[in-house]
């Protein structure tokens, strides 16, 4: 429990990194198609932070099954969307993979430092 400030710091740094990375990903997909609007920018950021917090907390509490649960939730929310829109599907896939890589990297860094 004494490592909580360290965990919060890592999560905060992770989110700053994610903000920069997703800025460039969003710009790339906006150039291809206006499917990602600036209006949903804040909503997307908040949703991404919540998703990464969910995974981060699960991994820190030795519950790796949150990754599978998260995948099922994400898939379930995409079932009724337009499957023919390549841009939004690619954005969805790339965004989720990058989010997972960021969280897992942060978790591995914590495990390396804390033990």
C-alpha positions in Angstrom: 0.0 0.0 0.0 3.0 2.3 0.4 3.5 2.4 -3.3 0.2 4.1 -4.1 1.8 7.5 -4.9 4.2 5.8 -7.2 1.3 4.0 -9.0 -0.6 7.3 -9.4 2.5 9.0 -10.8 3.1 6.2 -13.3 -0.6 6.3 -14.3 -0.4 10.1 -14.7 2.7 9.9 -16.9 1.1 7.0 -18.9 -1.9 9.2 -19.6 0.3 12.2 -20.7 2.0 9.8 -23.1 -1.3 8.4 -24.3 -2.6 12.0 -24.9 0.4 12.7 -27.2 0.2 9.4 -29.1 -3.6 9.6 -29.6 -3.3 13.1 -30.9 -1.2 11.8 -33.8 -3.4 8.8 -34.4 -6.5 10.9 -34.5 -4.9 13.4 -36.9 -3.9 10.6 -39.2 -7.4 9.2 -39.4 -9.0 12.6 -39.7 -6.9 13.2 -42.8 -8.3 10.0 -44.3 -11.9 10.6 -43.4 -13.8 13.0 -41.2 -15.2 10.1 -39.2 -13.5 11.2 -36.1 -14.8 14.6 -35.2 -13.3 17.3 -32.9 -16.7 17.4 -31.1 -16.1 13.9 -29.6 -12.5 14.7 -28.7 -13.1 15.3 -24.9 -15.5 12.3 -24.7 -12.9 10.0 -26.3 -10.1 11.2 -24.0 -12.2 10.6 -20.9 -13.4 7.2 -22.1 -9.8 6.2 -22.9 -8.6 7.3 -19.4 -11.4 5.3 -17.8 -10.6 2.2 -19.9 -6.9 2.4 -19.1 -7.6 3.0 -15.4 -9.8 -0.1 -15.4 -7.1 -2.3 -17.0 -4.3 -0.7 -14.9 -6.1 -1.3 -11.6 -6.9 -4.9 -12.6 -3.3 -5.7 -13.5 -2.0 -4.0 -10.3 -4.4 -6.2 -8.3 -3.2 -9.4 -10.0 -6.3 -9.9 -12.0 -5.1 -10.3 -15.6 -8.5 -11.6 -16.6 -9.6 -7.9 -16.8 -7.9 -7.8 -20.3 -10.3 -10.5 -21.6 -13.2 -8.9 -19.9 -12.3 -5.5 -21.4 -12.0 -7.1 -24.8 -15.4 -8.6 -24.5 -16.9 -5.3 -23.4 -15.3 -3.5 -26.3 -16.4 -6.1 -28.8 -20.0 -6.0 -27.3 -20.2 -2.2 -27.8 -19.1 -2.5 -31.4 -21.6 -5.1 -32.5 -24.2 -2.7 -33.8 -21.8 -0.3 -35.6 -21.0 0.1 -39.3 -18.6 -2.8 -40.1 -18.1 -1.5 -43.6 -16.4 1.8 -42.5 -12.7 0.8 -42.7 -11.5 4.1 -41.2 -13.4 3.9 -37.9 -12.8 0.1 -37.6 -9.0 0.7 -38.1 -9.1 3.6 -35.7 -10.9 1.4 -33.2 -8.4 -1.5 -33.6 -5.3 0.6 -33.5 -6.6 2.7 -30.6 -7.3 -0.3 -28.5 -4.0 -2.0 -29.3 -2.1 1.2 -28.4 -4.1 1.6 -25.2 -3.3 -2.0 -24.2 0.4 -1.5 -25.0 0.6 1.6 -22.9 -1.1 0.1 -19.9 0.8 -3.2 -20.1 4.1 -1.3 -20.5 3.3 0.8 -17.4 2.4 -2.3 -15.5 5.7 -4.0 -16.5 7.7 -0.9 -15.5 6.0 -0.9 -12.1 6.7 -4.6 -11.6 10.4 -4.1 -12.6 10.8 -1.2 -10.1 8.6 -2.4 -7.2 9.2 -6.1 -7.7 
